């Protein structure tokens, strides 16, 4: 891909990236008490990336993030209610 595809990166994409990195950082720690926070941040990040993929008409990324969104919502539910 050429650099011209990346010239319209806005701040919201950086926030989505930061949230994804923060959620992975929390989830990869061995602290069980904070796992729900990591999954919750993952849900927010996935919602953002599903929107970005849809807006860019990148269907493969949209479907991948949609699947991860469903699994993140399931994991959040499991950590909070079960």
N, C-alpha and C positions, 0 to 999 in steps of 0.2 A: 504494500500500500504506500502511496506517495504521501508526502506531508500535507498536501492540500485537503485530505480527508480529515485532518485533525485541527484545522484552523478555527473551528467554531466550538471549541470545548469551553463550556461555561462553568461557573462556580458550583452549580448544583451537582455536576458530575464529580467534582472533587469531593464534595460533601458525601455523596454516595460511596465513593471509593474509600474515604476515611471511615465511614460507618462500617463498611465491609471489613476493613482491616482491623478496626477496633473489636468487632464481633468475633473475628477469628482469634484475636489475641486473648479475649476473655474466654472463649470456648476452649482454647488450647491450654489454659491454665488448669491446674488440678483442683481448683476450688469449686466444689459442688454447689455451694450456696449462691454463686454468681452465674451459674449456667443459664438460668432463665433470662438474665440481663443480656447475655451474648445472643441467645436465640431471638429475643425481642428486637435487638439492634439489627440482627440479620433480616428479620421481617421488614423493617423500615427500609433497609438498604435494597432488598429485593424489589419492593414496590417501586422504588426510584428507578432501578435498572430495567424493570419491565416497562415502565413508562418511556425511558430513554430508547430502549430497543424498538418499541412500537413507533415512537416518533421518528426514528431513523429508518424505519421499515426493514430492520434487521430481524427477520422472523426466527432464525436459529437462536439468536441470543434471547429474544423474547420468550420463546418456548423453554429454553434452558432455565432462565431466571424464574419463569412461572412455576416450573416443577420444583425448583429450590425454594420458592416462596411457599408453596403448599407444604413441603416437608418442614420448613422452618416454623410455620404456623402450628403444625402437628407437634413438633418438639416443644414449642412454647406452651402449648396446651398440656402436654404430658408433664412438664416440669412444674407448672403452676397448680394443676388440679388433680393430678394422680399421685 
